[in-house]
Structure formats: structure tokens, C-alpha cells
Amino acid sequence: MQKLIGALVIILCVFGGYLWAGGFLKAIWQPAEILIIAGAALGSLIVGNPPHVIRELRTQLRQVLSAPKDEKEFHLDLLALMQALLETIRTGGFKALDKHIEAPENSDIFQRYPKIAQDEHMVAFITDNFRLMAMGQMSPHELEGLLEQEIMAIEDDLLLPSRSLQRMAEALPGFGILAAVMGIIITMQAIDGAIALIGYYVAAALVGTFLGIFGCYCIFDPLSNAMAQRVKRYMSGFECIRAIMVANAAKKPTLLAIDAGRKHIQLDIKPSFNEMEKWLSEQEA
């Protein structure tokens, strides 16, 4: 809803102001200019990025434009999942955890929390690092360093689509100028024509500049920023897992280890200690 309101504000103010000043929307409709700018932008994305970045770009765009998920419940489920895994370790050791981390798609613990189980990145992070912990004794400091490096690598990879989209947005005014220059070439070819015809060609050429600037600052730059912010919020879940694993390696009680993870959740969705404790108790019941 917030993004829809923002889009409406942009459209009403930009095009409403244009109409108020005496402009005509029909003059802005220049399919050739749109084709030049959109084609150059799309082509630059395809040339400049590997296939997996383009696929992730499509995924993140859908997530940004779709209705927001309940992030607080997602993180509460994550805390409950981590508690169940830690309790499995405490009661049966890492041997009892093997069947859950080797085949999470068949694990009754993971399937109890489908929102987490459907997140491939997070499930892989959890299972890989519990597998690492099971392979041998590792000090909390060593484990924390390894997890921090992996989180940084995951974040950098997930930020590639937003960075690529931002670079494309920064190039859009240039693509608009490209379309405008081509429009001026057409205008020069008709320089001996009627003044009205020349004026039409010049106006059509200037539309290219407008579309490039509008696309950059009103559409794609805000979208790239929204994608980057979404990734930053998403990474708080990985920070939460890291803190829980390190606290567990330091032999902290399960509840204290889970609370160490809770402290890394974004402030606006962070549950209180009492909320977390009540949720965990309900999951155990």
C-alpha cells in the first residue's frame, strides 16, 4: 500500500503539474522514444549481468512490489526453529540432528515452520553451519569469524541485483539523451518543412530526455533503493542465526542463546523477551 501511495503521488504531481501548465498527455506518448530507452536499458542489464543475477533481480522486484510479509512472525518462527534444533542437540547430540540437517525437506522440525523451510538461502546457512559445528570442536570466536565472513558474502551476492538496477537507473538519463539526439537527427532531415512539423519533431525528441530522467529518479532508483533495504532487513535473520550459534558454542543455556539472536532483529519487528518466551512456549506445547 505504501509503495502504491508513493507511485500515485509521483504520477499525480508530475503529470498533474504538466496538465495544469497547459500540456497535453498525447504529446508525451512517443512509442519510438520509449522503445529506444527501454531497449537500451534492458540490453545493458542483459549484457552487464550473469543469468543468476538477472533471475534474482526478477525475484527481488516481485518481492518489493508484492504485499509485505509478516516479518515479525517470520522471525519468531526462526527463533522457534533454532530453539528446536538446539534442544535436539542438547538431548541427543549432533548425531540426533543429522537427519534434520542432511534432509531438511523431510525434517519434521523444518516442516513445522514452512516460512523458513521455503527460504533456500536461510535453510542452507543453518544446515551447513550446524554440519560444520558437528565436524569438530570450534571456539566461539573462530565460529563467529567464519559466520561473519559467510554473511558478508551472502549479503554482497544478494545486493548485486539492486546495484545493477541502480547503475541502469543512473544510465537512463543518458539513454534519454540518446533518444533525443536521434530525434534531433530526424528534425534536421525535415528542416525545410513547416514550422509546425519541426516543432512536433523537437517536442518528440525532448520527450526522450524527459522519459530518461523520469525513469531514473521516479521509478528505477527508488526501486533499487527499496530492494537494497529489503536485503538489509532480510540479513538480520542471518545475524540472528549467527548470534544463536555462537552463544550455543559458548555453552549458553538455550533460552539465553535464542535471546542473543533476538537482539539482532530489526527494531520495528523485534519481539520483546516476554513475547518471544510466550511464542516459544506455545510452539513446545
Secondary structure, 3 states (H helix, E strand, C coil): CHHHHHHHHHHHHHHHHHHHCCCCHHHHCCHHHHHHHHHHHHHHHHHHCCHHHHHHHHHHHHHHHCCCCCHHHHHHHHHHHHHHHHHHHHHHHHHHHHHHHHCHHHCHHHHCCHHHHCCHHHHHHHHHHHHHHHCCCCCHHHHHHHHHHHHHHHHHHHHHHHHHHHHHHHHHHHHHHHHHHHHHHHHHHCCCCCHHHHHHHHHHHHHHHHHHHHHHHHHHHHHHHHHHHHHHHHHHHHHHHHHHHHHHHCCCCHHHHHHHHHCCCCHHHCCCHHHHHHHHHHHHC
